[in-house]
């Protein structure tokens, strides 16, 4: 969830991290000055610098990228279709967090496509805005950021998510780069994490591997709460929960586990330690390289199982 409390929690987490790093550096300097041996500690990289390996996917010979407009009941949804230059592949619908489409989001989509998937990276705000909503350096946290999102966000509903999912899946099934004998994955972050469950329930048997990263609103009191859709999902599910989200809603994980166990739907539902809301996107202040890489690996493992790749 994205709100002022989330921002305060992230600020506190970043402050603790900074203090930990400064304390570690001071202790290391003291040990070196006194002749202490610190071989292991000196070999440990700075977490802030652990981005190069993560950002370098095992890229195949070539990727093809195409800007697309996908027809939906509410207009044309703009996005980027990225896939290996040859062959047909399992497809993945890729939705961003509340900040919408941006370079880091498309880079993440490219990373996934490089693993052999046909990835449709979509603008969730297409009904009222094409392309990027936030420019370079702008965020939801900035003055006016919430107001910028508000008019576009207000157009979302469980029904719009379901109709979008059906339209995107239907479009993907017309593409030569998509192997229609394999299932379709769905990936969402923050506000779109719950969308993946709605998508899988809306197109059962086709969208068969929903993945929610630090998704909000997965368990609510509403009659259409996403967790209640578990019986409609055909496939497997990955729900990666931020540590601070879990602390604020400690019962949600158990409710989700019970819902999917009762529905007999395979589901990996885990709270990621030391991972704050927003830890997966590479341009997030909360980005945790190690836990992001682990979550990404679990997503790929689910796809290998459920999408037949």
TAQUISUL-V555526 format. One record per residue. N is the residue number from 0. SS is DSSP state (hx for helix, st for strand, lp for the rest). PSI is psi in whole degrees, -180 to 180 (none if undefined). OMEGA is omega as a letter, one per 20 degrees, with the letter a starting at -180 (NA if undefined). Layout:
N;SS;PSI;OMEGA + N;SS;PSI;OMEGA
This chain:
0;lp;147;a + 1;lp;109;r + 2;lp;-176;a + 3;hx;-33;r + 4;hx;-42;r + 5;hx;-42;r + 6;hx;-44;r + 7;hx;-40;r + 8;hx;-41;r + 9;hx;-42;r + 10;hx;-44;r + 11;hx;-41;r + 12;hx;-45;r + 13;hx;-37;r + 14;hx;-43;r + 15;hx;-40;r + 16;hx;-43;a + 17;hx;-42;r + 18;hx;-40;r + 19;hx;-44;a + 20;hx;-41;a + 21;hx;-40;r + 22;hx;-40;r + 23;hx;-44;a + 24;hx;-41;r + 25;hx;-43;r + 26;hx;-39;r + 27;hx;-43;a + 28;hx;-40;a + 29;hx;-41;r + 30;hx;-41;r + 31;hx;-41;a + 32;hx;-31;a + 33;lp;8;r + 34;lp;9;a + 35;lp;150;r + 36;lp;128;a + 37;lp;44;a + 38;hx;-50;a + 39;hx;-47;a + 40;hx;-41;a + 41;hx;-24;a + 42;lp;-7;a + 43;lp;121;a + 44;lp;157;r + 45;lp;127;r + 46;hx;-31;a + 47;hx;-16;a + 48;hx;-1;a + 49;lp;59;a + 50;lp;-24;a + 51;lp;-45;a + 52;lp;-40;a + 53;lp;-32;a + 54;lp;4;a + 55;lp;86;a + 56;lp;163;r + 57;lp;80;a + 58;lp;134;r + 59;lp;-172;a + 60;lp;-45;a + 61;lp;151;r + 62;st;148;r + 63;st;133;r + 64;st;135;r + 65;st;128;r + 66;st;130;a + 67;st;158;r + 68;st;116;a + 69;st;123;a + 70;st;135;r + 71;st;170;r + 72;lp;-19;a + 73;lp;12;r + 74;st;-151;r + 75;st;122;a + 76;st;126;a + 77;st;145;a + 78;st;-174;r + 79;st;126;r + 80;st;118;a + 81;st;129;a + 82;st;161;r + 83;st;146;a + 84;lp;-18;r + 85;lp;155;r + 86;lp;173;r + 87;lp;142;a + 88;st;160;r + 89;lp;141;a + 90;st;155;r + 91;st;129;r + 92;st;129;a + 93;st;109;a + 94;st;143;r + 95;lp;179;r + 96;lp;-166;a + 97;lp;-21;r + 98;lp;-13;r + 99;lp;-168;a + 100;lp;147;a + 101;lp;170;a + 102;hx;-44;a + 103;hx;-38;r + 104;hx;-45;r + 105;hx;-33;r + 106;hx;-39;r + 107;hx;-38;r + 108;hx;-39;r + 109;hx;-40;r + 110;hx;-43;r + 111;hx;-42;r + 112;hx;-35;r + 113;hx;-19;r + 114;lp;2;r + 115;lp;31;r + 116;lp;153;r + 117;st;107;a + 118;st;126;r + 119;st;100;a + 120;st;112;a + 121;st;148;r + 122;lp;114;a + 123;lp;-18;a + 124;lp;17;a + 125;lp;-25;a + 126;lp;-29;a + 127;lp;-5;a + 128;lp;129;r + 129;lp;144;r + 130;lp;-153;a + 131;lp;140;r + 132;lp;-38;r + 133;lp;134;r + 134;lp;-180;r + 135;lp;130;r + 136;lp;-8;r + 137;lp;144;r + 138;lp;168;r + 139;lp;-26;a + 140;lp;-22;a + 141;lp;156;r + 142;lp;127;a + 143;lp;-6;a + 144;hx;-45;r + 145;hx;-38;r + 146;hx;-31;r + 147;hx;-38;a + 148;hx;-38;a + 149;hx;-54;a + 150;hx;-32;a + 151;hx;-41;r + 152;hx;-34;a + 153;lp;-15;a + 154;lp;-7;r + 155;lp;150;r + 156;lp;165;r + 157;hx;-35;a + 158;hx;-40;a + 159;hx;-37;r + 160;hx;-43;a + 161;hx;-44;a + 162;hx;-35;r + 163;hx;-46;a + 164;hx;-44;r + 165;hx;-40;a + 166;hx;-42;a + 167;hx;-42;r + 168;hx;-41;r + 169;hx;-41;r + 170;hx;-45;r + 171;hx;-38;a + 172;lp;-7;r + 173;lp;-2;a + 174;lp;136;a + 175;lp;-26;a + 176;lp;-4;a + 177;st;129;r + 178;lp;104;a + 179;lp;-8;r + 180;lp;-9;r + 181;lp;157;r + 182;lp;173;r + 183;st;134;r + 184;st;163;r + 185;st;130;a + 186;st;133;r + 187;st;151;a + 188;st;138;r + 189;hx;-117;a + 190;hx;-26;a + 191;hx;0;r + 192;hx;-44;r + 193;hx;-25;r + 194;hx;-34;a + 195;hx;-37;r + 196;hx;-41;r + 197;hx;-38;r + 198;hx;-45;a + 199;hx;-34;r + 200;hx;-30;a + 201;hx;-31;a + 202;lp;63;a + 203;lp;142;a + 204;lp;-21;r + 205;lp;-55;r + 206;st;106;a + 207;st;10;r + 208;st;74;r + 209;st;137;r + 210;st;121;r + 211;st;120;r + 212;st;121;a + 213;lp;50;a + 214;lp;145;r + 215;lp;156;r + 216;lp;29;r + 217;lp;-30;r + 218;lp;115;r + 219;lp;177;r + 220;lp;-3;a + 221;lp;154;r + 222;lp;-21;r + 223;lp;27;r + 224;lp;138;a + 225;hx;-35;a + 226;hx;-24;r + 227;hx;-9;r + 228;hx;-3;a + 229;hx;-43;a + 230;hx;-18;a + 231;hx;-8;a + 232;lp;130;r + 233;lp;103;a + 234;lp;-144;r + 235;st;160;a + 236;st;143;r + 237;st;123;r + 238;st;109;a + 239;st;116;a + 240;st;134;r + 241;st;147;a + 242;hx;-44;a + 243;hx;-29;r + 244;hx;-41;r + 245;hx;-39;a + 246;hx;-32;a + 247;hx;-30;r + 248;lp;70;a + 249;lp;-20;a + 250;lp;-15;a + 251;hx;-41;a + 252;hx;-46;r + 253;hx;-39;r + 254;hx;-43;r + 255;hx;-46;r + 256;hx;-46;a + 257;hx;-40;a + 258;hx;-44;a + 259;hx;-32;r + 260;hx;-43;r + 261;hx;-37;r + 262;lp;-5;a + 263;lp;41;r + 264;lp;122;r + 265;st;128;a + 266;st;131;r + 267;st;110;a + 268;st;107;a + 269;st;142;r + 270;st;126;a + 271;st;116;a + 272;lp;141;r + 273;lp;28;r + 274;lp;112;a + 275;lp;162;r + 276;lp;125;a + 277;lp;16;a + 278;lp;-15;a + 279;lp;-51;a + 280;lp;135;a + 281;lp;-17;r + 282;lp;11;a + 283;lp;146;r + 284;lp;-27;a + 285;lp;1;a + 286;lp;127;r + 287;lp;102;a + 288;hx;-44;a + 289;hx;-48;a + 290;hx;-30;r + 291;hx;-45;r + 292;hx;-38;r + 293;hx;-42;r + 294;hx;-41;r + 295;hx;-41;r + 296;hx;-38;r + 297;hx;-36;r + 298;hx;-47;a + 299;hx;-36;r + 300;hx;-39;r + 301;hx;-44;a + 302;hx;-41;r + 303;hx;-35;a + 304;hx;-47;a + 305;hx;-23;a + 306;lp;0;r + 307;lp;37;r + 308;lp;none;NA
